[in-house]
């Protein structure tokens, strides 16, 4: 059944709802049973109908019964034997990989499996564990054949392992075939890459036998009929929401460190560094073992920076390792030597890209890649797929490639220029398309390339290509929609300092976007200064849209602050831009300015007047501006109209993947539909469910925090504090504890101006919580106003219960 689930792409949550659907439960019943909101259940059903190619509940129930999707996942039995070569070290992690291999070995149609990966990834160790765990399912045995240091025909080694006496070396294939013809066995061939040219003999063996299975480990793919490639990547590395001591990569590090230093017992801070080391090494077992081997000499705090600066530390002194595994560099050199000169040139050039990778089109233009060369790099595991149509490197391979690229100054200069040219045109294409119709898919594709764009921007600054930046500056709108406020502001601030005064228009546009970003983080004093400066520079230029957008946000900010007359004065200045024919079309700026007056009216207490204007505004269905109308309905007590508008907005936001608006909509839906006693719990649950839908928590928590701070500024302390509390509750429920304390510190900073006593009490709760990481406690302590009288008594009350008392009014 698992294969069907994967084919239909149903998530675990969707399978749960499918089972409840089959029981005949109503949407309300499903919501109550799962703890979801009714709106989220409806959205899930829409996704299920789409994936099952049905249009209603009856058809869906019939379809899931037909496909056998009822009853949850079946667990495959794992049987264990010990008739394998003795391994002197324990096996860590890889449970997911073993489960997948279990499925492949259980499929009678799959008879040749290639475990494929770069050297040092643990292919041999995984293959040995397969023989140990699954041998009892093969009636005639499992045989592990090491091909290291084997020369000539590998079949001779196979025959020797099978204890088969060969009468003629010239007839070895026929004799093996005769012996294995009716045998139910698995043969594991380790380190097969030197024998790629003999791969056809494997096919002959399989064609002439009935039940034989073959698994090979190799740095190269065979490319033969019937081969199923199983790509092997690094061990799962420690993450915030897991028990570090249960993590395979961490366990491997500790075991290897103690083999050379028996008393090695890391402190909590050292555990954090080891976690960072495991992530830096991309979970590569060989690299983790070598790095841990230095624990008897180097403190882990010193190991980490050395690993970041060079691969040199990843050199082993273990005498029993093959030469190619004596160092990570030697391991990669072995694979490098397998490449053609053209592939080596392309591989070095690809080192110009950020760690997020690249698509084929840009690799073709920047690194002279061809489909054949990329295929060769993939086949040798020097390159890997990191997403749909996207390629990238294992972190250590990228470090190796970058080192090689930086030794060739001429090539480095060439690919930098090509990289900059490509991303300049990439930005211009996206800007023109987005300026026209605010297509959110354009912003999403931009988001995927944001780190490469950051790199190209920095190259342009280094080469003083201010002509590129003058036209590419409109990338600021894409940063705004993609919620990359802080990242863009950091880069734009650096750019502003470096751009010469004669580039006045560029400097004015930089200020305009920095004003917009300052508004997003509620730094209103800075925002006002930047917005006014940009307007003075740009108001009579073709780029007046940028400064007008900044002033539109300033007008709204003035509504927050109660400066009614000044806000109206700003609106009177910018609204004539909507009628100017000399300005290039800019849908984002036009929408921001058109919505500024009704938003201003709403935030200054004139909801009825705001509604009349908001109902005339045309913006994309997913846009956050659409939240203003149901906000106005709520202010006036028109709850049914608010609910209808919010449901529509919530669905549009989810269908377009714009989670900023989804957070806004679901919060207000809970406000109007939840009882006071259940409101907090329901908001937390809704945020968690959005996280499950999105797949990642950062966008959800970021937008919840943003909305909470905005509600505080608008004079809604009850709702604002509730949402800030819910942000922490969401992180607590997701077990993202270090991040929870970081956001708690941010919240304390937000509360300082208007709720100073609450802010100080919140900081005290952070500092006195024994579960709080030391770095967060120290960061919170720096914000305490009166340290001399501060009570450092550890709290016996749970952190979240204290926060609940502080933030609920």
C-alpha positions in Angstrom: 0.0 0.0 0.0 2.9 2.4 0.7 3.8 2.5 -3.0 0.2 3.5 -3.9 0.3 6.3 -1.3 3.5 7.6 -2.8 2.0 7.4 -6.3 -1.1 9.3 -5.2 1.0 11.8 -3.2 -1.3 11.6 -0.2 0.2 12.9 3.0 -0.3 11.2 6.4 -2.8 13.8 7.4 -4.7 13.3 4.1 -4.8 9.5 4.7 -6.2 10.1 8.1 -9.0 12.3 6.6 -9.6 9.7 3.9 -10.2 7.0 6.6 -12.7 9.3 8.4 -14.3 10.2 5.1 -14.9 6.5 4.5 -16.6 6.2 7.9 -19.2 8.7 6.7 -18.2 11.5 9.0 -19.3 15.0 8.2 -16.8 17.8 7.8 -17.7 19.0 11.3 -17.1 15.5 12.7 -13.7 15.3 10.9 -12.7 18.7 12.3 -13.7 17.6 15.8 -11.9 14.2 15.5 -8.7 15.6 14.1 -8.5 18.9 16.0 -8.5 20.9 12.7 -10.6 23.9 11.8 -13.5 23.4 9.6 -11.9 25.6 6.9 -8.8 23.5 6.9 -10.8 20.3 6.6 -12.5 21.7 3.5 -9.2 22.7 2.1 -7.8 19.2 2.7 -10.8 17.6 1.0 -10.2 19.8 -2.0 -6.6 18.5 -2.2 -7.7 14.9 -1.8 -10.3 15.2 -4.6 -7.7 16.6 -6.9 -5.1 13.9 -6.2 -7.6 11.1 -6.5 -9.2 12.6 -9.7 -12.7 12.6 -8.2 -15.2 15.4 -7.6 -17.2 14.5 -4.5 -17.2 12.5 -1.2 -19.0 9.4 -2.6 -16.5 9.1 -5.4 -13.6 9.7 -3.1 -14.7 7.0 -0.6 -15.1 4.5 -3.5 -11.7 5.5 -4.9 -9.8 5.0 -1.7 -11.4 1.6 -1.2 -10.3 0.6 -4.7 -6.8 1.8 -4.1 -6.5 0.2 -0.7 -5.7 3.4 1.1 -7.7 2.5 4.2 -6.3 1.5 7.6 -3.0 3.4 7.6 0.4 2.2 6.6 1.5 -1.4 7.0 4.8 -2.0 8.6 7.1 -4.6 6.8 8.5 -7.3 9.0 12.3 -7.2 9.5 14.0 -10.5 10.3 17.5 -10.6 11.6 20.3 -13.2 11.2 24.0 -13.1 12.1 25.5 -15.1 9.2 27.5 -12.2 7.8 31.1 -10.8 8.1 31.7 -9.6 11.6 31.7 -5.8 11.9 33.7 -4.3 14.8 31.8 -1.1 15.1 28.1 -0.4 15.9 25.6 0.7 13.2 24.0 4.1 13.6 21.0 5.7 11.9 19.9 4.8 8.4 16.5 3.4 9.5 14.7 5.2 6.7 17.2 3.8 4.1 16.8 0.3 5.5 13.0 0.6 5.3 13.2 1.7 1.7 15.7 -1.1 0.8 13.3 -3.6 2.6 10.6 -2.5 0.2 12.8 -2.9 -2.9 14.0 -6.4 -1.8 10.4 -7.4 -1.2 9.5 -6.6 -4.8 9.9 -9.6 -7.0 10.1 -7.4 -10.1 13.3 -5.8 -8.8 16.4 -7.9 -9.1 19.3 -5.5 -9.5 19.8 -2.6 -7.0 22.7 -0.1 -7.1 23.5 1.7 -3.9 25.0 4.8 -5.4 27.0 7.5 -3.6 30.3 9.3 -3.3 33.1 7.7 -1.4 32.9 7.9 2.4 29.0 8.0 2.4 28.8 4.6 4.1 27.7 2.4 1.2 29.7 -0.6 2.4 28.5 -0.3 6.0 24.8 -0.1 4.9 25.2 -3.1 2.6 26.6 -5.2 5.5 23.6 -4.2 7.6 21.3 -5.2 4.8 22.9 -8.7 4.7 22.5 -8.9 8.5 18.9 -7.8 8.7 17.4 -9.4 5.7 19.3 -12.6 5.0 16.6 -14.9 6.5 14.2 -14.1 3.7 16.5 -15.7 1.1 16.3 -19.4 1.5 19.7 -20.1 -0.1 21.6 -17.4 1.6 23.0 -13.9 1.4 26.6 -13.4 0.2 28.7 -10.4 0.7 31.5 -10.0 -1.9 34.1 -7.3 -1.4 35.7 -6.3 -4.7 38.3 -4.0 -3.1 41.8 -4.9 -4.6 40.2 -7.4 -6.9 41.6 -7.5 -10.5 40.5 -9.3 -13.6 37.0 -10.8 -13.8 35.0 -10.0 -10.7 33.0 -13.3 -11.2 36.0 -15.2 -9.9 35.7 -13.5 -6.6 31.9 -14.2 -6.6 32.6 -17.9 -7.2 35.2 -18.0 -4.4 32.7 -16.4 -2.0 30.1 -19.0 -2.9 32.8 -21.7 -2.4 32.2 -22.9 -5.9 35.0 -24.8 -7.6 35.4 -23.5 -11.2 36.6 -26.0 -13.7 37.4 -23.4 -16.4 38.2 -19.7 -16.0 36.9 -19.2 -19.6 33.6 -20.7 -18.7 33.1 -19.1 -15.3 29.8 -17.3 -16.2 28.2 -20.5 -17.4 29.2 -22.4 -14.3 27.9 -19.7 -12.0 24.7 -19.6 -13.9 24.2 -23.3 -13.6 24.9 -23.2 -9.9 22.5 -20.3 -9.2 19.8 -21.2 -11.7 17.1 -22.1 -9.1 18.7 -20.6 -6.0 16.8 -18.0 -3.9 19.7 -15.8 -2.8 21.1 -12.3 -2.6 24.6 -11.4 -3.7 26.0 -8.1 -2.5 28.9 -6.8 -4.6 30.8 -4.0 -2.8 32.9 -1.4 -4.6 31.8 -2.3 -8.1 32.9 0.9 -9.9 36.2 -0.6 -11.3 34.1 -3.3 -13.0 31.5 -1.1 -14.8 32.7 -2.4 -18.1 31.8 -5.9 -17.0 28.2 -4.9 -16.0 26.7 -6.9 -18.9 27.7 -10.1 -17.1 25.4 -9.2 -14.2 22.5 -9.0 -16.7 23.4 -12.3 -18.1 23.4 -13.9 -14.6 20.0 -12.4 -13.9 18.5 -13.4 -17.2 19.6 -17.1 -16.8 18.5 -17.5 -13.2 15.0 -17.4 -11.7 15.3 -15.9 -8.2 18.7 -14.4 -7.9 18.9 -10.8 -6.5 22.0 -8.7 -6.9 22.8 -5.5 -4.9 25.9 -3.5 -5.7 27.6 -0.5 -4.1 29.3 1.9 -6.5 30.4 5.5 -7.0 29.1 5.1 -10.6 25.7 4.0 -12.0 25.7 1.0 -14.3 23.1 2.1 -16.8 21.9 -1.4 -17.6 18.5 -2.9 -18.1 16.6 -3.6 -14.9 18.9 -1.5 -12.6 17.2 0.4 -9.8 19.4 3.1 -8.4 19.3 3.8 -4.7 21.1 7.1 -4.1 22.8 7.3 -0.7 23.2 10.6 1.0 24.5 11.6 4.4 23.2 10.4 7.8 20.3 12.5 9.2 22.0 15.3 11.1 20.8 16.8 14.5 18.0 19.3 14.2 16.4 21.6 16.8 13.3 19.4 17.3 15.0 16.1 18.0 16.8 14.4 20.9 20.4 14.9 19.9 21.5 11.7 21.7 19.1 9.7 19.5 20.6 11.0 16.3 22.7 8.6 14.2 25.3 11.2 13.1 25.7 12.4 16.7 26.0 8.9 18.0 28.7 8.0 15.4 30.7 11.1 16.4 30.6 10.2 20.1 31.5 6.6 19.5 34.4 7.5 17.3 35.6 10.2 19.7 35.5 7.7 22.6 37.5 5.2 20.7 40.5 7.5 21.0 39.6 9.3 24.2 37.5 7.1 26.5 36.6 9.8 28.9 35.1 12.1 26.1 31.8 13.4 27.6 30.6 16.5 25.9 28.9 19.3 27.8 25.6 20.8 26.6 27.5 23.6 24.8 29.8 21.0 23.2 26.8 18.9 22.1 25.6 22.0 20.3 29.0 22.4 18.5 29.0 18.7 17.6 25.6 19.1 16.1 26.9 22.0 14.0 29.9 19.9 12.9 27.6 17.0 11.8 25.5 19.4 9.8 28.6 21.1 8.3 29.9 17.7 7.2 26.5 16.9 5.6 26.2 13.7 7.7 29.0 12.0 5.7 30.0 9.0 7.9 33.7 9.0 6.9 34.0 12.7 7.5 32.3 12.5 10.9 34.6 9.6 12.0 37.7 11.5 10.9 36.6 14.8 12.6 35.7 13.0 15.8 39.1 11.2 15.8 40.7 14.5 16.6 38.8 14.8 19.9 41.8 13.6 21.9 43.8 16.5 20.6 41.4 19.4 19.8 38.4 20.8 21.7 35.3 20.6 19.6 35.0 24.4 19.7 38.3 24.5 17.9 37.5 21.7 15.5 34.5 23.5 14.0 36.3 26.6 12.7 39.2 24.5 11.3 36.6 22.4 9.4 34.9 25.5 8.0 38.2 26.9 6.7 39.7 23.8 5.0 39.4 20.1 4.3 42.9 19.5 5.6 41.7 18.5 9.1 39.7 15.7 7.5 42.7 13.4 7.2 42.8 10.1 9.1 45.7 8.3 10.7 43.9 5.0 10.9 46.1 2.4 9.4 43.4 0.0 8.3 41.6 2.5 6.0 42.0 2.1 2.2 44.3 4.8 0.7 41.3 6.5 -1.0 39.7 6.9 2.4 42.7 8.2 4.3 41.4 11.8 3.7 38.2 13.4 2.4 40.3 15.2 -0.3 41.8 11.8 -1.4 38.2 10.4 -1.5 37.1 13.2 -3.8 40.3 13.1 -5.8 39.5 9.5 -6.7 36.1 10.5 -8.1 37.6 13.6 -9.8 40.0 11.4 -11.7 37.1 9.5 -13.2 35.9 12.6 -15.0 36.7 13.8 -18.5 38.6 17.2 -18.7 35.4 18.9 -19.9 33.5 17.6 -16.9 36.3 18.7 -14.6 36.0 22.2 -16.1 32.2 22.3 -15.6 32.5 20.9 -12.1 34.9 23.7 -11.1 32.7 26.3 -12.7 29.7 25.1 -10.8 31.5 26.1 -7.6 30.3 29.7 -8.2 26.8 28.8 -7.2 25.4 29.1 -3.7 24.7 26.1 -1.5 21.0 26.2 -2.7 22.1 24.9 -6.1 21.0 25.7 -9.6 18.9 24.7 -12.6 20.2 23.3 -15.8 19.6 26.5 -17.8 22.0 28.6 -15.6 24.5 25.8 -15.4 24.6 25.7 -19.2 25.2 29.4 -19.5 27.6 30.0 -16.6 29.5 26.7 -16.4 29.4 25.4 -20.0 27.4 22.4 -18.8 25.8 20.0 -21.2 23.2 17.3 -20.5 25.9 14.7 -21.0 28.3 16.4 -18.5 25.7 16.8 -15.9 24.7 13.2 -16.3 28.4 12.2 -15.8 28.6 14.3 -12.6 25.4 12.8 -11.3 26.5 9.3 -12.2 29.7 9.7 -10.2 27.8 11.2 -7.3 29.7 14.4 -7.4 26.5 16.2 -8.1 23.0 15.4 -6.7 19.4 16.5 -7.3 18.2 18.8 -4.6 14.7 19.4 -5.8 12.5 19.5 -8.9 14.8 20.3 -11.9 17.4 21.5 -9.4 21.0 20.3 -8.7 23.5 20.9 -6.0 26.4 19.6 -4.0 26.9 17.7 -0.8 28.5 20.4 1.6 31.9 18.8 1.6 32.0 18.3 -2.2 31.0 21.9 -2.6 33.9 22.9 -0.4 36.2 20.7 -2.4 35.0 22.2 -5.7 35.2 25.8 -4.5 38.8 25.2 -3.4 39.7 23.9 -6.9 37.9 26.9 -8.5 39.8 29.4 -6.3 43.1 28.0 -7.5 42.3 29.0 -11.1 42.1 32.8 -11.0 41.3 33.1 -14.7 38.4 30.7 -14.6 37.1 32.3 -11.4 36.9 35.7 -13.0 35.2 34.3 -16.1 32.4 32.4 -14.2 31.9 35.4 -11.9 31.1 37.6 -14.9 28.9 34.9 -16.5 27.1 34.4 -13.2 26.5 38.1 -12.7 25.2 38.5 -16.3 22.8 35.6 -16.0 21.3 36.8 -12.8 21.1 40.4 -14.0 18.9 39.2 -16.9 17.0 36.8 -14.6 16.1 39.6 -12.3 15.0 41.9 -15.1 12.8 39.3 -16.6 11.1 38.6 -13.3 10.7 42.3 -12.5 9.0 43.0 -15.8 6.6 40.1 -15.4 5.8 40.8 -11.8 5.4 44.5 -12.5 2.7 43.6 -15.0 0.4 41.3 -13.1 1.8 40.4 -9.7 2.0 36.7 -10.6 2.9 35.0 -7.3 4.7 32.1 -9.1 7.2 34.6 -10.3 8.0 35.6 -6.8 8.3 32.0 -5.8 10.9 31.2 -8.5 12.7 34.3 -7.4 12.7 33.1 -3.8 14.4 29.8 -4.8 17.3 31.8 -6.4 17.5 34.5 -3.6 20.9 33.4 -2.3 22.4 33.2 -5.8 21.0 36.6 -6.5 22.6 37.9 -3.2 25.9 36.5 -4.4 25.5 38.1 -7.9 24.6 41.5 -6.2 27.8 41.3 -4.1 29.9 40.6 -7.2 28.3 43.6 -8.9 29.3 45.8 -5.9 32.9 44.4 -6.0 33.2 45.1 -9.7 31.4 48.5 -9.3 28.8 47.6 -11.8 26.4 50.2 -10.6 24.6 50.2 -14.0 23.4 46.7 -13.2 22.1 47.8 -9.8 20.3 50.8 -11.1 18.0 48.7 -13.2 17.9 45.6 -10.9 17.0 47.6 -7.8 13.3 46.8 -8.4 14.2 43.4 -7.1 13.1 45.1 -3.8 9.5 44.4 -4.7 10.1 40.7 -5.0 12.0 40.7 -1.7 9.0 42.4 -0.2 6.5 39.8 -1.4 8.9 37.0 -0.5 9.2 38.3 3.1 13.0 38.7 2.6 12.9 42.0 4.5 15.9 41.7 6.7 18.1 40.0 4.1 17.4 42.6 1.5 17.8 45.5 4.0 21.2 44.2 5.1 22.4 44.1 1.4 20.7 47.4 0.5 22.3 49.2 3.5 25.7 48.0 2.4 25.0 49.1 -1.2 23.9 52.5 -0.1 27.2 53.0 1.7 29.3 52.0 -1.3 27.4 53.7 -4.1 29.0 57.1 -5.0 26.9 60.2 -4.5 26.5 60.8 -8.2 24.2 57.8 -8.4 21.5 59.8 -6.7 18.5 58.0 -8.2 19.9 54.6 -7.2 20.5 55.9 -3.7 17.0 57.2 -3.6 15.5 53.9 -4.6 17.6 52.1 -2.1 16.2 54.4 0.6 12.6 53.8 -0.6 12.9 50.0 -0.3 14.7 50.3 3.1 11.7 52.4 4.2 9.3 49.6 3.2 11.4 47.0 5.0 11.6 49.2 8.1 7.8 49.4 8.1 7.6 45.6 8.1 9.7 45.3 11.2 7.9 48.3 12.8 10.9 50.6 13.0 8.8 53.6 12.2 11.2 56.4 13.0 13.8 55.0 10.7 11.1 54.3 8.2 9.9 57.9 8.1 13.4 59.3 7.6 14.1 56.9 4.7 10.7 57.5 3.0 10.9 61.3 3.1 14.4 61.3 1.8 13.5 59.0 -1.1 10.5 61.1 -2.0 12.6 64.3 -2.2 14.9 62.5 -4.7 12.5 60.5 -6.8 9.1 62.4 -6.9 9.9 64.0 -10.3 11.6 60.9 -11.8 10.2 57.8 -13.6 10.9 56.0 -10.3 8.4 58.0 -8.2 6.5 54.7 -7.8 9.2 53.5 -5.3 9.1 56.5 -3.1 5.3 56.7 -3.4 5.0 53.1 -2.1 7.3 54.0 0.8 5.1 57.0 1.6 1.9 54.9 1.4 3.3 52.7 4.2 4.3 55.8 6.1 0.7 57.1 5.9 -0.5 53.9 7.4 2.1 54.1 10.1 1.0 57.6 11.0 -2.5 56.2 11.4 -1.0 53.8 14.0 0.5 56.7 15.8 -2.6 58.8 15.7 -1.2 61.6 13.5 -4.3 61.9 11.5 -3.7 65.3 9.7 -0.1 64.4 8.7 -1.2 61.0 7.3 -3.8 62.7 5.2 -1.2 65.2 3.9 1.0 62.3 2.8 -1.9 60.6 1.0 -2.7 63.8 -0.9 1.0 63.9 -2.1 1.1 60.4 -3.5 -2.4 59.7 -4.9 -1.7 61.9 -8.0 0.8 59.2 -9.0 -2.1 57.0 -9.9 -3.1 59.4 -12.8 0.4 60.1 -14.2 0.9 58.8 -17.7 4.7 59.3 -17.8 5.4 56.5 -15.2 6.0 52.9 -16.3 3.3 50.5 -15.1 4.0 49.0 -11.7 1.1 46.9 -10.4 2.6 46.4 -6.9 3.1 50.2 -6.3 -0.2 51.1 -7.8 -2.0 48.6 -5.5 -0.1 49.8 -2.4 -1.0 53.4 -3.1 -4.6 52.7 -4.1 -5.1 50.8 -0.8 -3.3 53.2 1.4 -6.3 55.6 1.9 -8.8 52.9 2.9 -6.2 51.2 5.1 -5.4 54.5 6.7 -9.1 55.1 7.3 -9.5 51.7 8.8 -6.6 52.1 11.2 -7.6 55.6 12.2 -11.1 54.4 13.3 -13.2 55.1 10.2 -14.2 51.5 9.3 -17.4 52.4 7.4 -15.6 54.8 5.1 -12.8 52.3 4.6 -15.3 49.6 3.5 -16.7 51.8 0.7 -13.2 52.2 -0.8 -11.9 48.7 -0.1 -14.8 47.1 -2.0 -13.6 49.0 -5.1 -9.9 47.9 -4.8 -8.8 45.2 -7.2 -5.8 43.2 -6.1 -4.8 39.5 -6.5 -6.9 37.1 -4.5 -4.0 36.0 -2.4 -2.8 39.4 -1.4 -2.6 40.4 2.2 -4.4 43.7 1.5 -7.6 41.7 1.1 -7.5 41.2 4.9 -8.5 44.8 5.4 -12.1 44.4 4.3 -12.9 41.6 6.8 -11.1 43.6 9.5 -13.4 46.5 8.8 -16.5 44.1 8.9 -15.3 42.8 12.3 -14.9 46.4 13.6 -18.5 47.1 12.7 -19.8 43.8 14.0 -20.7 42.4 10.5 -19.5 38.9 11.4 -21.2 36.9 8.7 -19.7 39.1 6.0 -16.3 38.9 7.7 -16.4 35.1 7.9 -17.4 34.7 4.3 -14.6 37.1 3.1 -12.0 35.3 5.4 -12.9 31.8 4.2 -12.5 33.0 0.6 -9.2 34.7 1.5 -7.9 31.6 3.4 -8.5 29.3 0.5 -7.0 31.6 -2.0 -3.9 32.0 0.2 -3.4 28.3 0.7 -4.0 27.5 -3.0 -1.4 30.1 -4.0 1.0 29.1 -1.2 1.0 32.6 0.3 1.2 31.9 4.0 1.4 35.4 5.2 -2.2 36.0 4.2 -3.2 32.5 5.4 -2.0 33.3 8.9 -3.9 36.5 9.0 -7.1 34.9 7.7 -7.1 31.9 10.0 -6.4 34.0 13.1 -9.4 36.2 12.5 -11.5 33.2 11.7 -10.7 31.8 15.1 -11.3 35.2 16.7 -14.9 35.3 15.4 -15.7 31.6 15.8 -13.9 30.3 18.9 -15.2 30.6 22.4 -13.0 32.8 24.7 -12.0 29.7 26.6 -10.8 27.9 23.5 -9.5 30.8 21.5 -5.8 30.4 22.5 -5.7 26.7 22.0 -7.5 26.9 18.6 -5.1 29.6 17.3 -2.1 27.5 18.3 -3.6 24.4 16.6 -4.4 26.4 13.4 -0.8 27.7 13.2 0.5 24.2 13.7 -1.8 22.9 10.9 -0.5 25.6 8.6 3.0 24.5 9.4 2.0 20.9 8.4 0.5 22.1 5.1 3.5 24.3 4.3 6.1 21.7 5.4 8.2 24.3 7.3 7.5 26.3 10.4 9.6 29.5 9.8 7.2 31.3 7.4 4.3 30.6 9.7 5.9 31.8 12.9 7.4 34.8 11.2 4.0 36.0 9.9 2.3 35.3 13.2 4.9 37.3 15.0 4.5 40.1 12.5 0.7 40.2 12.8 0.9 40.1 16.6 3.2 43.2 16.7 1.0 45.0 14.1 -2.1 44.4 16.3 -0.3 45.9 19.3 0.6 49.0 17.2 -3.0 49.3 16.1 -4.2 49.5 19.6 -5.5 45.9 20.0 -3.3 44.6 22.9 -5.6 41.7 23.7 -5.4 40.2 20.2 -1.8 41.2 19.7 -0.6 39.5 23.0 -2.8 36.5 22.2 -1.1 36.0 18.8 2.4 36.5 20.3 1.6 33.9 22.9 0.3 31.6 20.2 3.5 32.0 18.3 5.5 30.7 21.3 2.9 28.0 21.9 3.2 26.8 18.3 7.0 26.6 18.7 6.6 24.8 22.0 4.3 22.2 20.5 6.6 21.7 17.6 9.5 21.2 20.1 11.4 24.0 18.5 12.6 25.0 21.9 15.8 27.1 21.1 13.8 29.1 18.5 10.9 29.6 20.9 13.3 31.4 23.4 14.7 33.5 20.5 11.2 34.7 19.6 10.4 35.3 23.3 13.3 37.7 23.4 12.1 39.4 20.2 8.6 39.7 21.8 10.1 41.2 24.9 11.8 43.8 22.7 8.5 44.5 20.9 6.6 45.0 24.3 9.3 47.3 25.8 7.9 50.6 24.4 4.3 50.2 25.5 4.3 47.4 28.1 7.7 47.8 29.8 6.8 45.9 33.0 5.5 42.9 30.9 8.7 43.0 28.8 10.9 42.9 31.9 8.9 40.1 33.4 9.1 38.1 30.2 12.9 38.5 30.2 13.0 37.3 33.7 11.0 34.2 32.8 13.5 33.5 30.0 16.5 33.9 32.3 15.2 31.9 35.2 13.9 29.0 33.1 16.3 26.1 33.7 15.4 24.7 30.2 16.5 27.8 28.4 19.8 27.6 26.4 22.6 29.5 27.9 23.1 31.8 24.9 19.4 32.9 25.0 19.6 33.5 28.7 22.7 35.8 28.2 21.0 37.6 25.3 17.9 38.2 27.5 20.1 39.4 30.4 21.5 42.2 28.2 18.0 43.7 27.8 17.2 43.7 31.6 16.9 47.3 32.7 17.9 46.9 36.4 20.3 44.0 36.7 21.2 45.0 40.3 17.8 44.2 41.7 17.0 41.4 39.3 15.8 38.2 40.9 17.8 35.2 39.6 15.8 32.6 41.4 15.1 29.6 39.0 11.4 29.3 38.3 9.5 26.2 39.3 6.5 27.2 37.1 6.6 26.1 33.5 7.7 28.7 31.0 4.5 28.6 28.9 2.3 29.0 32.0 4.3 32.1 33.0 4.0 33.5 29.5 0.3 32.8 29.5 -0.2 34.9 32.6 2.0 37.7 31.2 0.5 38.0 27.8 -3.2 37.4 28.4 -5.1 40.5 29.4 
